[in-house]
Amino acid sequence: MSRGRSPGTAADPLARVRGRLTAWYVGTFSAILVVLGGGLLLVLQRQFTEQFDGSLRESLSPIVRYARRQPSDAALRAAVSFGAIAALHSQSREVFIFTADGVPIDASAPAPWVHASALVAARTGLAVDELDAPGDHTLRLRAERFALVNGTSYVAVMLVDRDRIDDRFEALFAAFGGALVVAVMLIAIGGYVLVKKSLEPVEVTLRSMRRFMADAAHELQTPITVIRSRAEVAMQQLREPAVYAEALNGIAQEAARVGNIVGDLLTLARADAGERAIERVWFYLDDVVVDATSSARVLAEGQGVTIFAERFEEARVVGDAALVRQLVVILLHNAVKFTAAGGTIRLSVGITLGRPTLVVEDTGIGIDADQLPRVFERFYRATETIARHDDPRAKTGAGAGLGLSIARWIADAHDATISIESTVNVGTRVTVQFPAVRG
């Protein structure tokens, strides 16, 4: 038993693309936010540390100034022993006074790393250090060398807990983390919406391509089937030459139909790919229409339809004369195709409101109003209108439905407008207006 996806679980062809693009979008912007936010946090942490060191320096300065004014070693020791030094700083900060040899002048027993920093300051004049203490505490130290009036050198050390600055930074980090989560969520939602919007034209194009391919296969299948059937029937047994000639004639007609469809498909494919170069030269629209009418009149006479020229004025156009002729031929062939024997087609070429204008009007079966907006779609044919009028062309489809699509492309390539007005049982009027030519 073969396994496959059920209709309900069939994946959207672009779902994976949307997911990947959204992931790239979210990943890229999240990385940018993390890098910028991380850099900002580092800068803020450095600023906080500098501010903290500045506060530590300002707190130690009055102690050093006071100690320097002591006239002797005994006076300094007395100031330390009786609490005069301690009164100059807050209780949250510890102060030690060391001799130049690193010996504390009071009975305190500071930690070894404090003693080591005091020796460094005694040699260099200044020492700043930091230590991670038990209980998730970080201690910051500043040691400065100073000399008494009598010239004896000492070292003043201040030790303070960094909990306050660390708490501020942790609060800032938590706020940034929360904002980052919200930002990533918003980026994900916004990215998905933007990706979906940006892929909508691609989805429309893919749907059009699938429909185009399906319609093309359908249109080609019928004549190919007819060709194969005629050939198979003709080869089943020996027949008269006339029968073979009839079969070959039918095969030739269907092959011509296939050739026309392939030619139209190739024209549209080149138009979509932009491979068909459009000439930009001056020519007269009335001359092109006369040339196209001469070839269409043969088809019209075979159908019993008469083509009249109501107005022919000089109308200069800039563009590709060959393509414009193809546009006129398409409009005339459509008019002949859907006009019954005895009907008429009227042509008009001139300047209307300063713009070169071509009008093709027939007395055919017309097009229903609800089908008019779709007549320029590829492979679309107004077969419902034909069928309601019992026209035999409904059985053949009256063409592949590519002519007006090509006509629309030619008009767009020349910045021209093409419009259709139609009334059932009265006729159809097609108007093409080209841009005005100046100079």
N, C-alpha and C positions, 0 to 999 in steps of 0.2 A: 504494500500500500504506500503510495507516494505521499510524502508529507510536504506541506506548504503553508503559507500564511493564510489565515482566514481573512475574509473581507473586513472583518471588524478590527483586525490587528495590522492591516496593511499600512506600512509606514509611509508617511509623507516623504517624497523624494528629497525635499529640502529641509526636513526636520533635523537631520544630522548636521547639515551645513549651518542651520540657525543655531544649533547647540554649540558647535565649535566656534562660530564667530562670537557668540555671546560669551563663551568661556575665555576666548582671547581678549575680548573687550574688558571683561571683569578682571582677568589676570593682569592685563597691562595697566589699567587704571589703579588697581589695588597696589601693584608694585610701585607705581609712581607715588601713591599716597604714603605707603610704608617708608619709601626712601626719603621723601620730603618731610614726613612726620618724624621719622627717626632722626634726621638731621636737625630738625627744629628742637626735638627733645634734648639732643646732645648739646646744642647751643644754650638752651635754657638751663640745663644741668651745670654747664660751665659757668654761666652767669650767676646761678645760685651759689656755686662754690666760691666764685670771686667775691660775691657780696658777703658771704659768710666769713671768708678770710679777711675782708675789709673790716667787718664788725669785730672779728677777733683781734686784729691789729689795733683798732681804736680802743678796745677794752684794755689791751696790754700797755698802751702808750702812757696813760697817767701813772701806772704802777712804776714803769721804767723812769719817768720824770721824777717821781717822788723819791725813788731809791737813789738816783744820781745826786740828789741834794744832800744826802746823808754825809756828814763830815768824816765819819770813820766806820771801820768795820763793826765796832761795838754798837754804834748808833743804828746801823742797818739791822743787826741781829735783834736789837731791842724792838725796832719797829715791826719786825716779823713776829717776835715772841708776844708782844702785847696787842697784836691784831690791827696795827695801823695799816699794814699792807692789805690785809683781808677786807678792810672797810672800803677799799677803793674798787672792789669788783662785786658782782652779784654772787649769791650763794650757789648758783648753778654752774659756776666755773671754778676750777681749782687753780691755784697759783703756787709755784715753787720757786725758791731762790737758791741757786747753786753757786758754789765757788768756781773759779776757773778750772779747778781739778775735777769738777763734777760731783762735789760733795754737797748735799743739801745742808743749809745752815740751821734748819730746825730739826725737830725729832722725827719728821715724816719719813716714810720709806716708799718713795714713788716706784712705779713699775720699772723694770729694766729698760724697756724701750724709751721711757721718758728720760732716764739717766743717759742713755746713748744719744738722744737728741740734744741734751744739754751739752754734752762733750762736743758734738758737731758745731753747735752755736758758739761754744767757747773758742773753737778754732777759726770758724768762718764768719762769725758775727750774727748769723741768722740760720734758723732751721725750722722747716715746716714738715710735719709728718702726720700720718693718719693710720689708725689701727682698728680692725674689726674686733670688738670686744664680745665676750659672751653675752647671750641674751639679745642677739640681733641689734647690738648697739655699735655705732661707729664713733670713735673718738678722734678729734682733731686737735693737733698740738701746734703751738707757735712758741719758739724760743728766741730771745734776743740777748745779745751781749751788751753790757753797759759797764761804765767805770764810775767809781765814787770820786769825790773831790780829791781824795788823797791818791788817786790813780789806780786803786785796786780794782781788778776786773771781776765781774759777777755775771751770772746768766739768769734772766727772768723767764720762767716757763708758765704758759697758760694752757690749760687743758679743758676742753668743752665737748659735750655730747652733741652729735649732729642729728639727733632724732628729729628736731623741728624742721630742718631743711629737707631731710629725707622724707618726712611725712608730706611736705608740700610737693615734692617731686613725685611721690607715689600717687598722690591725689591727682596731679596733673597727668601722669601716665595712665591712670585708670580712666580719666575723662577722655583722653585721646583714644584709648582702646575702645571705649563705648562709641565714640564718634566714628571710629574706623569701621566698626561693625555695621552701624547704621548707614554709613557712606557706601560700604560694599553692597549692602542690600539694595540701596537706591540705585547704585551703578548697575547691579544685575537686572533690576526691573527696567531701568531706562535703556540699558544695552539691549535687552530682549526686544523692547518696543522699537528701538532704532533699527536693529537688525531686521526685524520683521517688516518694518516700513521700507527699508532699503531693498529687501528681497522681493517685495511685491511686484515690481516690474519684471523681475526674473521669473516669478511664478506665472505671471500673465503670459510671458513669452513662451515658457515651457508648455503651458496649456494650449497656447496657439499652435506651437510646433506639433504637439501630439495630435491635436485636431486636424492640423494641416496634413500630417503624414497619414492619418487614418482616412481623411477625405481623398487624398491623392491615391492611396492604395485602392480605395473603393472605386474611384473614377477609372483607374487603369485596369481594374479587375474585369469590368464588363466587356470592353472591347477585346482584351486579351482572351477572355473566355470564348467570345464569339469567334475570334480568329482560330483558336484551337478546335472549337467544335466544327466549324466549316471545313477545316483541313482534315479532321478525323473522318467526317462524313464523306468527303470527296475521295478519301483513300480507302474506304471500306470495300469498294468494288469498282470494276471498270464502268465508266460512264461515257456518255456522248461528249464530244468536245464542247458543245454549247453549255452543258451542265458544269464542266470544269471552268469554262470562262465565267459563268455566273458566280461560281464559288470564289474564283480568284478576284473577281470584281468586288465581291463582298469583303473579302480579306483585305483588299487594297483600301476600301473605304474605312474599315475599322483601323487599319494601320495608319491611315491619314489622321484619324481621330486621335490615336495614341500620340502621333507626332505633334499634333496641335497642343495636346495637354502637356506633353513634355516640354515643348517650346515655351508655353506660358509659364510652367513651373520654373524653367531655367531663367526666364525674364524676371520673375518675382524673386528668385533666389539671388540673382545678381543685384537686383535693386536693394534687397535687404542687406547684402554684404557691401554695398557701395562700390561694386566693381564696374558698374555701367557708367562710363564717363558721360556727362551731360555737356553738349556743346552750347556755347553762348554766342550766337551770331544773329544778325538781323535777317528776318525773312517776312514775307507777307502771308498772313493767315489765309486770306482768300485764295491765294494760289495753291496752298497746301490742301485746302478743302476741295477745290476743283479737281485736283489730282486724285484725292481719296474717293471722291464721288464717282469718278469714271470707273474705278474698279468695283465699287459697291453696286453700281447700276446694273451690272451683269447679273449679280445675285438677285437684285430686286425684280428685274424683268422675269427671271425664272420663277419667282414667287407671285408674279402678277401685281407687284407693288410699284407705284410711280413715285419718283423723287423729283420734287420741285425746288427750285432756287428762288426764294422770295426776295432776298436782298443780298447783294454782294458788293461790299465797299472795301476799299483798301484799308487793311488793318495790319500795321507793322508790329511784329512780336520779336522779342529777343529770347532765343532758346535753341532747342534741338529740333530742326524741321522734321527729321525722320521719326522722332518719338511723337511729335504732335500729329503727324500723319497717321501713326498707329492709333493714337487716341481717337481721331475722327473715324477711322475705319471701324474701330470697336463700336462706337456709338451708332454708326450707320448699320452695321451688321446686326446689332441688337434690335434696332428699330425694324429692320426688314424681317427678322426672325419672329417677332411678336406682332406683326401686322398681317391681317388676313388678306387674301387676294382681293384686289379692287381698292385696297387702302392706299393712303398717300403718306409720304414723308416730306416735310418742308424744312429747308435749310435757310439759315440767316447768318450772315457774317457782316460785322460792322463795328462801329465805335459807340459804346453805350456808357454814358457818364464818364467819358474820357478813357475807357478801358476797352481793348479789343475783345469782342464777344462773339462766341459761336453758339447758335441755338439749333438743336435738332428736335423736331416735333413730329410725332407720328399719330396715326389714328388706330393704334393697336388695341389690344385687350386691356391694357393698363395694369397697374400694380396696386394691391390693397394698401391702404394707408398704414396699417400696422407692420407691413413688410418693408416699407420704404427706408427706414433707418438702417436696414441690414443689407441693402442691395450691393454695397461696396465690400462686404465681407467675402473672403476667399471661399470658394466652393458653395456660396449661398445662391440658391435659385428659387425664384418665386413660383414654385411648382404648384402650390395650393391654388393660386389665382388661375393658372393654366388649366388645372384639373377641373375647377368649377365651371370653366367655359367649354369643357369637353374638347379641348384642343388636343390633337394627336401628339403634339410635341411634349405633352406631359409624360408620355411613355418613354421618351428618349432623354428627358431631362433638359432638353434645349441647351445643350452645351455643358461644360464643366463648371461654370460659375466663376471663372477667373478673369473674364474680359473686363468687367467694371473695376475689379481690384487693380488691374494693370492701368486702366484709365485714371483711377484715383491717384496712383503713384506718379504717373506722368504729369498730372495736374499739379500735384504737390511739388514735384521736382522743378516746375516752372513758376512756383509761387502763385499758381492760378487757383480759382475756386470752381468746383463742379457741384451742381445741385440738380436734383430731380424732382419734378412735380408730376403727379400722375392721378388719373381718375379712371376707375374701372369702367370698361365699355366706352370710354371716350378717347383715351390716348395718354401718351407720356411726352413730357417736355424736359429735355436736358439742356442746361445752360452752363457754358464754360466761359469764365471771364479771366483774361490774362492781365498782368500788371501793365499799367500805362508806360509807354516808351517815350522818353523825353529826349529832346535834341534832334 
